[in-house]
């Protein structure tokens, strides 16, 4: 069985990591939407 302290460290580490990842994803979504629309336009032109 893992130690409770180890579990807390692991959950804390992944919690912080996922918070960072999620904030980056939320920040990038509008830009990704614009990029995807440009790609679709380019495909339709070709």
ChimeraX commands (.cxc) that place a marker at each C-alpha (Angstrom):
marker #1 position 0.00,0.00,0.00 radius 0.5
marker #1 position 1.35,3.46,-0.85 radius 0.5
marker #1 position 1.78,5.93,1.97 radius 0.5
marker #1 position -0.93,8.60,2.37 radius 0.5
marker #1 position 1.76,11.29,2.12 radius 0.5
marker #1 position 2.89,9.83,-1.22 radius 0.5
marker #1 position -0.70,9.81,-2.46 radius 0.5
marker #1 position -1.14,13.46,-1.47 radius 0.5
marker #1 position 2.08,14.42,-3.25 radius 0.5
marker #1 position 1.07,12.53,-6.39 radius 0.5
marker #1 position -2.46,13.97,-6.43 radius 0.5
marker #1 position -1.12,17.46,-5.70 radius 0.5
marker #1 position 1.45,17.18,-8.50 radius 0.5
marker #1 position -1.08,15.95,-11.06 radius 0.5
marker #1 position -3.68,18.45,-9.81 radius 0.5
marker #1 position -1.28,21.36,-10.45 radius 0.5
marker #1 position -0.19,19.86,-13.77 radius 0.5
marker #1 position -3.81,19.45,-14.96 radius 0.5
marker #1 position -4.68,23.00,-13.79 radius 0.5
marker #1 position -1.83,24.32,-15.96 radius 0.5
marker #1 position -2.81,22.12,-18.92 radius 0.5
marker #1 position -6.49,23.12,-18.60 radius 0.5
marker #1 position -5.66,26.86,-18.39 radius 0.5
marker #1 position -3.49,26.52,-21.52 radius 0.5
marker #1 position -6.25,24.62,-23.35 radius 0.5
marker #1 position -8.90,27.20,-22.37 radius 0.5
marker #1 position -6.56,30.01,-23.49 radius 0.5
marker #1 position -5.77,28.31,-26.82 radius 0.5
marker #1 position -9.32,27.23,-27.78 radius 0.5
marker #1 position -10.23,30.51,-29.59 radius 0.5
marker #1 position -6.92,30.44,-31.50 radius 0.5
marker #1 position -7.37,26.76,-32.39 radius 0.5
marker #1 position -10.88,27.53,-33.66 radius 0.5
marker #1 position -9.47,30.26,-35.94 radius 0.5
marker #1 position -6.67,27.96,-37.16 radius 0.5
marker #1 position -9.13,25.13,-37.89 radius 0.5
marker #1 position -11.42,27.50,-39.84 radius 0.5
marker #1 position -8.44,28.72,-41.90 radius 0.5
marker #1 position -7.41,25.12,-42.64 radius 0.5
marker #1 position -10.99,24.26,-43.70 radius 0.5
marker #1 position -11.10,27.35,-45.97 radius 0.5
marker #1 position -7.77,26.36,-47.56 radius 0.5
marker #1 position -9.05,22.82,-48.15 radius 0.5
marker #1 position -12.28,24.10,-49.74 radius 0.5
marker #1 position -10.30,26.43,-52.06 radius 0.5
marker #1 position -8.07,23.55,-53.21 radius 0.5
marker link #1:1,2 radius 0.2
marker link #1:2,3 radius 0.2
marker link #1:3,4 radius 0.2
marker link #1:4,5 radius 0.2
marker link #1:5,6 radius 0.2
marker link #1:6,7 radius 0.2
marker link #1:7,8 radius 0.2
marker link #1:8,9 radius 0.2
marker link #1:9,10 radius 0.2
marker link #1:10,11 radius 0.2
marker link #1:11,12 radius 0.2
marker link #1:12,13 radius 0.2
marker link #1:13,14 radius 0.2
marker link #1:14,15 radius 0.2
marker link #1:15,16 radius 0.2
marker link #1:16,17 radius 0.2
marker link #1:17,18 radius 0.2
marker link #1:18,19 radius 0.2
marker link #1:19,20 radius 0.2
marker link #1:20,21 radius 0.2
marker link #1:21,22 radius 0.2
marker link #1:22,23 radius 0.2
marker link #1:23,24 radius 0.2
marker link #1:24,25 radius 0.2
marker link #1:25,26 radius 0.2
marker link #1:26,27 radius 0.2
marker link #1:27,28 radius 0.2
marker link #1:28,29 radius 0.2
marker link #1:29,30 radius 0.2
marker link #1:30,31 radius 0.2
marker link #1:31,32 radius 0.2
marker link #1:32,33 radius 0.2
marker link #1:33,34 radius 0.2
marker link #1:34,35 radius 0.2
marker link #1:35,36 radius 0.2
marker link #1:36,37 radius 0.2
marker link #1:37,38 radius 0.2
marker link #1:38,39 radius 0.2
marker link #1:39,40 radius 0.2
marker link #1:40,41 radius 0.2
marker link #1:41,42 radius 0.2
marker link #1:42,43 radius 0.2
marker link #1:43,44 radius 0.2
marker link #1:44,45 radius 0.2
marker link #1:45,46 radius 0.2
view
